[in-house]
Amino acid sequence: MLPPISSSLLALALFAGPALSSDVGVTITQDELTFFDTVTQAPIATVQPPPQTPLTWPLGDAVVSADGALAYVSRQNGEVLVYDLTLDPPALAAGTNVIPVPTNANDIEISPDGRFLAVTGWDTALGGLYPISVVDLQSRTVADSYLVPGVQVHWGVAFGPDGSVLYANSPGFTSGVGRLLVDAQGNISDTGELFTPAQPPWPGYISSAPQNITIAPDGRFAVAVYAGSTSTPAVAIALSIPGLNEVSRTRLGDQFGIWVELSPDGQRLFAASRDLGASTQASLRAFAFDPVTGSIDRLLWSTPVGLIYGGYGRDPFAVDASGRRIFGAQNNSLLTWDARHGGPLFNTPLPQGIYVSTAVAR
C-alpha cells in the first residue's frame, strides 16, 4: 500500500508547470525582511536592514526583478535597498547600496523592461512635498524626479510597457490617478492626464482617493482600487491608456480597498479590501477581466484572508509568474492561495510582526 500524499506535496504537483525564474520571494514588516522559497514556502532567512542614524524609518514596499536575481525594498527615510537573491542566504547586493531618492520612498514598481524603478512617497511626517522619482537600475542612481503640481502625497504607482507611469494621489490635495511618461533615458514628462471619478464612489473625506493601481500586461488599461466609507464599499475602476477614461467599475464589498493586480495573461483581476479599522479581517477576490474592452466582469471567487495590513500603495500580496498562486503574509504566517479558485495552499509560520508587503518574481 502506498503512503498517503501530503497536502503540501499535492500542491507542489498541481503547480509543477512553468517554473518561476527565481524560487526566492520576500515579505517585509516595518523593520525586518523574511526571504522564502516560493516552491516549498519554507522561510530561508530573516534579516534586518542596515542601521540608520539618527532616526529609524519603517520599510515601505518590496519588488523582485523579473529574473528573480534582485529584490528592491523601500525605506521611508528616502532610501531603496537592494538585496541579492542569488546568495544563500540572500543579503545586501554588491555595488551601490543604498540608493538615496528625493522622496520618502513608500511604493515602488519596476518597469516591464527591468531598466527603471518608479518610487513614490506619502508620509507627511517628513514635511514638504514629495516628487515621483525614477531610478536607473543599472547605475542605481536617480535618473529624474518630478513634482506633480498641487500634489503633496502619492500612494500607489504602476509602470506600463509604453513608459507610462500611473500614480495615485491622496485625499485632501489634487486627488485622482495621473499619467506620466518615462523615456529611454529615464526622463519624466507629464501627459496632463488626470482621472477623478465623475460619480464619486462614496461620500466623505476620502471621496476620490485611489489607494493602489495596476496596469495590464499590454498597457492598454489600468485598474485603480479606491477606499470607501463606513456606509459605501470600496470599488475597482478600470481606465483606458492613453486618456485615463473610465471603462468599467465594480464594488469590492468591504469598506477599504488596499490592493489590486492583473494576472500575467491580463484576463483576471485580483483585489483585496477590508473594513475600516486596523484590526479588521480582509477579503481577497478575483474577477474576470476582458483585456480587449477593459471590462471588469463577473466575480470568480471571494475568500477571507485574515488580518492583512499594507495598503496606501504598498502591496501586501503578490501574484506569481504563472498567474496561479497568490502570496501574502499575516501577523505570524506566510500564506499562499490558489489563484484559480481562492483555496488555501500553504500556511507557514513567520516571526511575529506587522507584514506590509510581499513580492515574488513576475
LOMARGU-771465 format. One line per 5 residues: for each residue x, y, z of C-alpha. Coordinates in nm, 4 decimals, padded with zeros to 6 digits. Each point is the difference from the previous one (the first is absolute). Layout:
% LOMARGU-771465
X,Y,Z; ... $
***
This chain:
% LOMARGU-771465
00.0000,00.0000,00.0000; 00.1383,00.3404,-00.0977; 00.0359,00.2644,00.2722; -00.2507,00.2908,-00.0109; 00.1015,00.3105,-00.1950 $
00.0357,00.3059,00.2241; -00.1945,00.3150,-00.0847; 00.3317,00.1846,-00.0526; 00.1267,-00.2567,-00.2512; -00.3352,00.0030,-00.1759 $
00.0171,00.3792,-00.0298; 00.3505,-00.0231,-00.1474; -00.1183,-00.2596,-00.2530; -00.2922,00.2173,-00.1068; 00.2361,00.2918,-00.0639 $
00.2782,-00.1917,-00.1739; -00.0558,00.1962,-00.3222; 00.2227,00.2867,-00.1207; 00.2571,00.0725,00.2687; 00.0586,00.3439,00.1439 $
00.3161,00.1732,-00.1153; 00.0945,00.0071,00.3668; -00.1108,-00.2067,00.2960; 00.0584,00.2771,00.2555; -00.2618,00.2494,00.1161 $
00.0019,00.2590,00.2761; -00.2519,00.1290,00.2506; 00.0690,00.2988,00.2238; -00.1141,00.1503,00.3256; 00.0809,00.3584,00.0840 $
00.3433,-00.1000,00.1294; 00.0870,-00.3506,-00.1281; 00.0169,-00.2003,-00.3236; -00.0765,-00.3710,-00.0265; 00.1138,-00.1837,-00.3138 $
-00.1836,-00.3200,-00.0912; 00.0002,-00.2828,-00.2525; -00.2934,00.0582,-00.2341; -00.0293,-00.3713,-00.0838; -00.0034,-00.1506,00.3505 $
-00.0818,00.3306,00.1764; 00.2683,-00.0803,00.2572; 00.1586,00.3111,00.1568; 00.3663,00.0421,-00.1005; 00.1166,00.2843,00.2225 $
-00.1285,00.2997,00.1950; 00.2276,00.3044,-00.0060; -00.0051,00.3571,00.1180; 00.0818,00.2877,-00.2357; 00.3192,00.1981,00.0535 $
-00.0151,00.2425,00.2930; -00.1032,00.3631,-00.0404; 00.0996,00.3113,00.1888; -00.1365,00.1896,00.1725; -00.3577,-00.1195,-00.0584 $
-00.1476,-00.3362,-00.0893; -00.2531,00.0099,-00.2823; -00.2133,-00.3011,-00.0949; 00.0315,-00.2098,-00.3119; -00.2659,00.0714,-00.2607 $
-00.0309,-00.2320,-00.3003; 00.1885,-00.2811,-00.1765; 00.0325,-00.1175,-00.3609; 00.2013,-00.2797,-00.1637; 00.1646,00.0239,-00.3426 $
-00.1499,-00.2128,-00.2783; 00.3077,-00.2242,-00.0079; -00.0297,-00.0510,00.3741; 00.3578,00.1096,00.0672; -00.0642,00.3191,00.2009 $
-00.2536,00.1357,00.2465; -00.0548,00.3724,00.0494; -00.1361,00.1244,00.3325; -00.1017,00.3570,00.0780; 00.0641,00.1686,00.3327 $
-00.1955,00.3077,00.0922; 00.3016,00.2154,00.0757; 00.0623,00.0370,-00.3737; 00.1919,-00.3182,-00.0748; -00.0279,-00.3068,-00.2222 $
00.1891,-00.3107,00.1141; 00.1174,-00.2685,-00.2441; 00.0229,-00.3681,00.1006; 00.1733,-00.2758,-00.1965; -00.2340,-00.3009,-00.0131 $
00.2639,-00.2237,-00.1607; 00.1966,-00.0063,00.3265; -00.0730,-00.2630,00.2643; -00.1402,00.1508,00.2084; -00.1018,00.3176,-00.1875 $
00.1899,00.3109,00.1086; 00.0660,00.3587,-00.0999; 00.1211,00.0091,-00.3596; 00.3484,00.1144,-00.0959; 00.0405,00.3401,-00.1637 $
-00.1904,00.3171,00.0858; -00.2156,-00.0794,00.2981; -00.2061,00.1808,00.1305; -00.1522,00.2185,-00.2755; -00.1021,00.3458,00.1292 $
-00.3157,00.1497,-00.1526; -00.1541,00.3492,00.0518; -00.3243,-00.1367,00.1402; -00.0796,-00.2084,00.3032; -00.0114,-00.3184,-00.2137 $
-00.3277,-00.1719,00.0741; -00.1328,-00.1829,-00.3073; 00.2400,-00.1310,-00.2676; -00.0523,-00.1686,-00.3383; 00.2406,-00.1439,-00.2592 $
-00.0484,00.0850,-00.3676; -00.0961,-00.2999,-00.2182; 00.3392,00.0126,-00.1746; 00.1773,-00.0102,00.3379; 00.1977,00.3202,-00.0605 $
-00.1692,00.2426,00.2385; -00.1625,00.0193,00.3408; -00.2813,00.2489,00.0697; -00.0095,00.1281,00.3584; -00.2756,00.1978,00.1745 $
-00.0346,00.1472,00.3478; -00.2851,00.0929,00.2282; 00.0959,00.0387,00.3663; -00.0727,00.3603,00.0996; 00.2033,-00.0523,00.3186 $
00.3074,00.0917,-00.2028; -00.1533,00.3317,-00.1018; 00.0100,00.1663,-00.3389; -00.0989,-00.1358,-00.3401; 00.0853,-00.3376,-00.1488 $
00.1009,-00.0446,-00.3638; -00.0301,-00.3171,-00.2032; 00.3476,-00.1336,-00.0748; 00.1339,-00.2371,-00.2642; 00.3123,-00.1996,00.0876 $
00.2331,-00.1378,-00.2685; 00.0556,-00.3554,00.1266; 00.3239,-00.0531,-00.1889; 00.1760,00.2992,00.1557; -00.2203,-00.0022,00.3135 $
-00.0404,00.3750,-00.0187; -00.3021,00.2261,-00.0360; -00.0539,00.0703,-00.3709; -00.2713,00.2620,00.0562; -00.2550,00.1259,00.2510 $
-00.3243,00.1866,-00.0562; -00.2160,00.1929,00.2430; -00.3598,-00.0216,-00.1201; -00.1513,00.3520,00.0296; -00.2273,00.0348,00.2993 $
00.0643,-00.3514,00.1315; 00.1626,-00.0567,00.3360; -00.0455,-00.3728,00.0461; 00.0062,-00.3040,-00.2325; -00.1080,-00.3513,00.0914 $
00.0003,-00.2675,-00.2706; 00.2091,-00.0032,-00.3187; 00.0025,-00.2254,-00.3079; 00.2359,-00.0282,-00.2989; -00.1308,-00.0854,-00.3491 $
00.1797,-00.1496,-00.3031; -00.0237,00.3296,-00.1955; 00.1773,00.1949,00.2752; -00.3228,00.1126,00.1674; 00.0305,00.0573,00.3729 $
-00.3382,00.0243,00.1698; -00.0177,00.1449,00.3469; -00.2760,00.0106,00.2610; -00.0375,00.3251,00.1920; -00.1226,00.0296,00.3542 $
-00.3072,00.1812,00.1319; 00.0100,00.3605,00.1073; 00.2115,00.1083,-00.2977; -00.0462,-00.0555,-00.3749; -00.1421,-00.3497,00.0382 $
-00.0228,-00.2425,-00.2888; 00.2058,-00.2145,-00.2362; 00.2549,00.1807,-00.2194; 00.2236,-00.1116,-00.2851; 00.3651,00.0809,-00.0655 $
00.2295,-00.1282,-00.2756; 00.3575,-00.1242,00.0497; 00.2306,-00.0022,-00.3032; 00.2939,-00.2308,-00.0776; 00.2345,00.2132,00.2137 $
-00.2343,00.0052,00.2988; -00.1180,00.3587,-00.0502; -00.3525,00.0760,00.1222; -00.2624,00.2025,-00.1865; -00.3552,00.0737,00.1114 $
-00.2815,-00.0904,-00.2411; -00.2415,00.2203,00.1936; -00.2449,-00.2890,00.0233; -00.1792,-00.0226,00.3363; -00.2980,-00.2188,00.0829 $
-00.2423,00.0928,00.2738; -00.3301,-00.1897,00.0162; -00.2938,00.1862,-00.1554; -00.2126,-00.1825,00.2559; 00.2023,-00.0405,00.3206 $
-00.0400,-00.3532,00.1311; -00.0784,00.1262,00.3494; -00.0593,00.3162,00.2021; 00.2443,00.1446,00.2479; 00.3621,00.0996,00.0460 $
00.1523,-00.2765,-00.2120; -00.2613,00.0420,-00.2721; 00.2454,-00.0030,-00.2889; 00.3115,-00.1690,00.1340; 00.1483,-00.2952,-00.1914 $
00.2090,-00.2269,00.2216; 00.1812,-00.2189,-00.2505; 00.0247,-00.0614,-00.3737; 00.1050,-00.2620,-00.2553; 00.0566,00.0083,-00.3775 $
-00.0954,-00.2807,-00.2395; 00.2904,-00.1947,-00.1549; -00.0654,00.1548,-00.3439; -00.0290,00.3490,00.1495; -00.3470,00.0751,-00.1430 $
-00.1860,00.0244,00.3317; 00.0622,00.0680,00.3662; -00.2067,-00.0815,00.3066; 00.0000,00.2168,00.3130; -00.1368,-00.1152,00.3338 $
-00.1737,00.2631,00.2093; -00.0683,00.0190,00.3705; -00.3540,00.0308,00.1259; -00.1913,00.1262,00.3007; -00.1879,-00.1466,00.2918 $
-00.3118,-00.0142,-00.2193; 00.1356,-00.0660,-00.3519; 00.2174,-00.2879,-00.1273; 00.3380,00.0472,-00.1606; 00.0097,-00.0194,-00.3796 $
00.2369,-00.0931,-00.2817; -00.0105,00.2242,-00.3084; 00.1467,-00.0924,-00.3405; 00.1535,00.2840,-00.2048; 00.1136,00.0257,-00.3612 $
00.3621,00.0756,-00.0971; 00.0520,00.2562,-00.1377; -00.2732,00.2377,00.1160; -00.0786,-00.1423,00.3452; -00.3683,-00.0232,-00.0852 $
-00.2184,-00.2211,00.2184; -00.0889,-00.3273,-00.1728; -00.1638,-00.2028,00.2765; -00.0220,-00.0357,00.3763; -00.0995,-00.2548,00.2602 $
-00.0633,00.0050,00.3730; 00.2287,-00.2032,00.2218; -00.2346,-00.0462,00.2945; 00.2211,00.1261,00.2838; 00.0552,00.3625,00.1006 $
00.3699,00.0503,-00.0781; 00.1750,-00.1080,-00.3203; 00.3677,-00.0849,00.0569; 00.1393,-00.1937,-00.2982; -00.0677,-00.0797,-00.3641 $
00.1914,-00.1961,-00.2665; -00.0726,-00.1488,-00.3414; 00.1107,-00.3531,-00.0848; 00.2952,-00.0449,-00.2402; -00.2417,-00.0905,-00.2825 $
-00.2142,00.3073,00.0745; -00.3205,-00.2050,00.0320; -00.0545,00.0095,00.3762; -00.0062,00.2831,00.2493; 00.0982,-00.0661,00.3605 $
-00.0970,00.2493,00.2705; 00.0204,00.0166,00.3781; -00.2026,00.2103,00.2405; -00.0947,00.0168,00.3650; -00.2343,00.1924,00.2212 $
00.1230,00.3206,00.1599; 00.2128,-00.0492,00.3097; 00.3466,-00.1505,00.0307; -00.1173,-00.3239,00.1652; -00.2675,-00.0994,-00.2525 $
00.0147,-00.3116,-00.2161; 00.0747,00.0304,-00.3712; -00.1509,-00.1668,-00.3062; 00.1675,-00.1043,-00.3243; -00.2053,-00.0084,-00.3199 $
00.0497,-00.0938,-00.3640; -00.1995,00.1393,-00.2917; -00.0023,-00.0870,-00.3687; 00.1617,00.2822,-00.1989; -00.0351,00.0588,-00.3728 $
00.3449,00.1070,-00.1312; -00.1573,00.1258,-00.3253; -00.2735,00.2246,00.1418; 00.1292,00.0614,00.3537; -00.3239,-00.1246,00.1518 $
00.0088,-00.1300,00.3563; -00.2398,-00.2921,-00.0297; -00.1424,-00.2618,00.2326; 00.1329,-00.0874,00.3444; 00.1921,-00.3272,-00.0242 $
00.0611,-00.0604,00.3678; 00.0307,00.1726,00.3369; 00.1811,-00.1281,00.3076; 00.0778,00.1383,00.3474; 00.3747,00.0367,00.0546 $
00.0273,00.1081,00.3619; 00.1744,00.3023,00.1437; 00.1861,00.1640,-00.2910; 00.1749,00.3362,00.0193; 00.1590,00.1931,-00.2851 $
-00.1961,00.2409,-00.2142; 00.0811,00.3664,-00.0726; 00.1928,-00.1201,-00.3045; 00.1851,-00.2848,00.1687; -00.0682,-00.3481,-00.1388 $
-00.0853,-00.2584,00.2668; -00.0578,-00.2683,-00.2670; 00.1917,-00.1241,-00.3052; -00.1093,-00.2088,-00.2988; 00.2649,-00.2352,-00.1394 $
00.1175,-00.0176,-00.3621; -00.2319,-00.2916,-00.0782; -00.3041,00.1934,00.1224; -00.1028,-00.3009,00.2073; 00.1182,00.0936,00.3493 $
-00.0509,00.3015,00.2254; 00.2369,00.0609,00.2912; -00.0622,00.2118,00.3104; 00.0893,00.0229,00.3688; -00.1867,00.0525,00.3264 $
00.1183,00.0730,00.3551; 00.1971,-00.3248,00.0240; -00.0787,-00.2012,-00.3146; 00.1067,-00.0151,-00.3639; -00.3009,-00.0977,-00.2104 $
-00.0561,-00.1230,-00.3554; -00.3321,-00.0255,-00.1823; -00.0969,-00.1726,-00.3230; -00.0718,00.2881,-00.2392; -00.2394,-00.2171,-00.2010 $
-00.2576,-00.0438,00.2777; 00.1319,00.1772,00.3113; 00.0635,-00.3129,00.2018; 00.2891,-00.0030,00.2510; 00.3194,-00.1862,-00.0925 $
00.2517,00.0742,00.2760; 00.0109,00.1565,00.3457; 00.3568,00.0283,00.1283; 00.1014,00.1544,00.3353; 00.1931,00.3296,-00.0116 $
00.1552,00.2223,00.2662; -00.2656,00.2132,00.1686; -00.0444,00.3357,-00.1708; -00.2197,00.2356,-00.2012; 00.0645,-00.1090,-00.3599 $
-00.0596,00.2762,-00.2513; 00.1328,-00.1308,-00.3341; 00.0733,-00.3289,-00.1767; 00.1814,-00.0462,-00.3333; 00.0969,-00.2826,-00.2362 $
00.1476,-00.0075,-00.3521; -00.2593,00.0911,-00.2630 $
***
